[in-house]
Amino acid sequence: MAESVTIAVDVMGGDLGPSVVLAGASQALQADPDLHLVLVGPAGEVEPFAAAHDRVSAVVATEVIAMAEHPANAVRAKKDSSIVVGCRLVKEGAAAGFFSAGSTGACLAAATLVVGRVKGVKRPALGQVLPAYQRPCLLIDVGANADCKPEYLVQFAQMGAVYMEAIMGVESPRVGLLNIGSEDTKGNEFAQKAHGLLAASVPQFAGNCEGGDLMAGAFDVVVCDGFTGNVCLKTIEGTAKTLFKYVKDALMGSLPSKLGALLVKGNLSALKVKLSPDTYGGAPLLGVKGAVIVGHGSSNATAIKNGIAVAAAAVRADVAGVIAATVGRAEKAAEAAVAVEGAAAADGTAPAVGDTAAADAAAAAGTPAGGEGEAAASDAR
């Protein structure tokens, strides 16, 4: 018997309307007998569903944040929106996790400003599980932080490794840095600085990952800034859709090919499921207290179901707690390294702090700066 867990669900999130979200919620309840849901949205949508289903309660929200609205401004102005109310339920302990297929930027803003960051985390980051060859890979960040400092990528790597181990069952995840070449010296100043910090601070770091290797399965976690990650993710998704169109055109081009298509129909269907983002449900927002999963705006019922399931799994694995412990250990190790180097520098036996990778690692493990969470919240639109 699994641990009982309560997840808040934004009924107004997604492009396909509340009926699709409710259908996904129903599927999630059927798949997990220990799951409880709190549906957040207009009374006319959430109350009838809650009345008709066990293990479901309703919380009315009178406002909705539209996709085009400025995330941080909307979160401040619409205190009774389904996204803000859902995050507030997590903050208050009425739910352990939150799922929404609504505005990514608004989810990030609300999670950062309402739920709050894990102590020591500079910037929460969105990760997306990719169907890499042989085994999945987590690309992080995919849109939460368009502008990054190299030290942010160290925490992205730490948080991504925790997620892949706890949720995807990958032991000692191999971490890579998305870069233009495999050699240590490749990339711009940002990439080279990030490489040094990752090598000094992340035991699982296995070097640079070129774009062509991202889907090859050589890495379990690949880190990058949110701008690069978002472009990369959408390129992969667009390529997959285009490829299937080409395959369909080829198979439907003649009678013999149509007959061949019948023979491989089952295999193609299985491949489509494997490559579909719906299979993984949504992107985890790592670095905030509680479990927050952001689904695609185009999420269908299957994607909603899987997104809710991922949120429940993250709660049961205490991903936020493990991230807090991991970041805390990194901070203490960096502080110890600084103390040792500082003492050595004072004795004249070593370079001053700041000249070595240990000092860089210390900078990477620092505490969050005031106001950065709000800035990050406005990056994802």
N, C-alpha and C positions, 0 to 999 in steps of 0.2 A: 504493500500500500504506500503510495507516494505521500509526501507531505502536503497537507492542505494549504492552498495558496489563493490569495485574492488579487485579481488584476482589474484595474480600471480600464475601460475601453471608451475611446472617443467615437461615438456613434455618428457624428457629423464629419469625421475625417474621410477623405477619399473622393474621387471624382464620380464614382458610380452610385452614390446616394446611400442613405441609411439602411435600405433594405438589404444591400449587399453586406454591409457591416454586421447586421443582425444575423444574416445567414451564416457568416463566418463564425460569429459568436456561438451560434447553435451547434455548429460542427465541433468547435473547440470544447464545448461542454460534453458532447457525446464522446469525444476522444479521451477526456481526462475526468474521471469521476471525482477527483479530489480538487477540482478547479472551481473557484467561485468568482463571479464577475460582478463588477459594479459598472453599469452602463450609464454614460454621461451624455446628455443631450436634451432636446425638447421633450416636454412631458408626453406629448402625443406619440413619440417614438419609443421612449424607454420604458414608460410605465406599463403599457399593455404587454410588452415582451417580458418584463420582470414578473408580472402577475401570472403569466402562462408558463413560466419555467422555474424549476427548483434551482437553488444555488445562484440566483440572480437577484440583485437589488438595483434600484434606479436612483440616480441623483440628477435632478433637473438643472440644466444649464440653459440660459435664455439667449446667449450670444454665440456667434460663430466667427472665427477668424478666417478670412478668405485668403486664398493662395497669394494674391497680389498685394496684400497689406504688408507694411513694414513690420517685421517680426517683433522687435523690442517695443515699438510704439503700440502695436496692437495688444501685446501682452499687458502693458500698463493700463491701456484704456479699457480693455474688455475683461474685467475681472471675473465676469460670469460666463466667459466663453468655455466651450467644452474642453479645450486644451488646458486652459489655466485651472479650471475646476478639477480636471483629472490629475494634474500635477499636485494640486493642493491636497487631494486625497492621499497621495503618496507621502507628502510632507507630514500630514497629520496622523499617518499610520492606519488610515481606513482602508488603504490598499497597499500592497507591497510592490506593485509594478504598474506601468501604464503603457498602453499601446494606442497609437494613432497613425492613421494614414493621411493626416492633414498636412498643413504647411510645415515643411522641415524646419525652416527658420523659426517659426513660432514655437514648435516643440522644443527646439534647442534653447530658445530664450526662456520659455517657461520652466524647463527642467533646470536650467542654470540659476535663474533668479528665484524660482519658487521652491523646487526640491532642494537645490543647493549642491555644490561640488563636494566631492570627497576631499578631506583634508590633505593638503599637499599637492593636489592636482592643479596645474596651472590652467589648462584648457581641456574641457571634455572634448571627445572626438567621436565622430561617426565611423563605424566600421561596416564594411559590406563583405559578406562571404561570397566568394567567387567559385564557380564550378571548375576549378583547375583540374588538369588531367590527373587521374588516379585518386587525388584527395583534395578537398576544398582548401582555399587560401583566403585569409582575411586581409582586405585592403583597407588601410586606415591612415589618414583621414580621408573621407570622400565628400567633404563639403562643409564641415562645421567651422573650419578655420582657414579662410582663403590665404591669410598672411600668417606665417609661422616664424618662430625663432628655431634655430637648430635644436635647442634643448627640449622643445616641445616634443620632438620626434622620439626622444628617449622615453618619455612617458607614454607616448602612443604605442611604442614597442612593448613596454611593460604591461600596459592594459590589454593590448591585443593578444599577448601571449597567455595572459590569465584567461581571457575569453575562450581562446581556442582549446586550451587545456580543459577548462571546466565544462564548456558547452559542446564542443566538437570532439572531445576525447583524444586530443593530440598530445602525446607525451613529449616534453621538451621541444616545444615548437621552434622551428628554424625561422629566424627573423632576417628579413632583407630590407635594404634601402633602395627604393625606386630611383634609378639613375640612368645615365646615358651610356654607361660602360661598366664592365665587371671589375676593372682595376681600381685599386684604392684611391688613385690620384684623379679619377675621372669626375666630371661634373663641375658646376659652378662653385663659388665660394660657400654658398649655403650647403650644398651637398657634401662638400669636403669636410666642412665643420661638423655636420651631422654625422658623417661617417666616423670621425674621430671620437665623438661623444658616445655613439652606439658601441663602438669597439671597446671603449673603456668601461662602459656602464652596464651593458646588456650581455650576460653570458651566452645567450642563445643567438647572438648576432652572427650571421654567416656571410656577410658581405653585401655587395651591390646586386640588385636585381634589374636587369635590363627589361625594357617594355616587352620585348619578344619572349621573355622567360616567365612573365607574370602568370600565364595560364599553363605553364609547363609542369607545375607541381613541385618545383625545386624548393619553394619556400612555403611556410605555413602562415606567416604574417609578413606583409610588405607595408612599410611606412612611407609616407610622403606628406606634403602639405595638402590642405583641403582643396585648393584650386586645381592642382595637378591631379589629385585623386578623383575629383568629380568629373573632369574631362575624360580621364582614363576610363572610369566606370561607364559613362554614357557611350563612349566609343565602343567598348566591349559589348554593351547591350544592343547598340545599333547594328554592330557587325553581325551578332548572332541572329537578329531578326532578318537582316538582309540575306544572310546565308541560307536561312530556311526558305525564303522566297525563291532564291535561285534553285534550291533543291526541288521545291514544289513545281516550279516551271519546267525543270528538266524531266521530272517524273510524269508530268501531265502532257508532255510534248508529242507523244505518239502512243499508238495502241500497245506496242510491246513494252514501252516504259511504264504505261499504266498497269499492265499485268505484273511487271516487276515491282511496282509500288505496293501492290497487294501483298507480295511476299515479305516485304520489309516494313510494312505499316506498323507492326507492333514495336520493332526496334526503333523506328523513327519517333514514335510516340514517347517511348521511354527516354530517348535522347532529348526530346523537347522539354520533358519534365525536368530532366537533370540540369539543363541550361537555363531554365526559367527562373527569374528572381522570385517568383511566387513560392518556389519550393523552400526558400530560406525565410520567408515571411516579412523581413524588414531588417533595417540597419540598427544595431545596438548603439545607443549613445553611452559611451563608456566614460567614467570619471565623475558621474553624478551619484548621489545617494539613491538607492533603490534601482529598479530595473526599468529603463525607458527604451522602448523599441519603436522606431519610426518606419512605417510602411510606405510603399510607393503610392502616389496619388491614384494610380490606375489599379490598385490592388483589387483582385476579385475575392470571392468568398474563401477560396483555398488559401490565398495569401493572408487574409485576415486571420483565419484559423491558425496558420503556421506562425504568424507574428505573435498572437496571444500565447501560443505554446512556447515560443522562444522566451517571452517575458517570464512565464512561469518557471521555465528551466533556469533562467538567470537568477531568479529569486531563490530557488531551491539550492542552487550551487553557491549562493552568497557571493556572486561575482563582485558586487560593490565592496563587500567586506574584504575579500581577498586582494582586490586592487588597493584598498586602503593600507593593508598590511604590507603589500609589496612596495608601494611608494614610500611608506614609513621606513622600511628596512633600507631602501636606497638612500634616503635622506641621512640616516644614521651612518651608513657606510661612507657617504661623501663627507660628512662632518668629521668623521674619524680621519679620513685621508687628508683633509685640510689641516687638521690639528697636527698630524705627523709632519706634513710638509712645512707647516708654519714653524714648528720647532726646529726642523732641520735648517730652514732658511735663516732663522735667528742665530744658529750656531755657525752659519757660513758653510754648511756642508751640502747644501742643495739649492737649486734655483728658487726664487720667490714663488709663492703661491700665485697661480694664474699662468705660469709658464708651462704647465704640464697637463697631460690628459686627466690626471686625478682632480686638478682644480676645475677643469672643464666639466667633469662629472659632478663635482660639487655644485656648480652653477645649474646643472640640469636638474638637480634634486631639490632646488630651492622651493620656498613657499609661494603660493599664488599672489600675484600683485593685485592690489585693489582696482576694481573696475574692469579687469580683463574679461571676466565672465560675460559682462554685458556687451563688450566689444565682439567677443566670439559669437554671441547670440545673433548679432546682426550680419554675420558673414554668410550664413546659409539662408537663402531666399527660396 
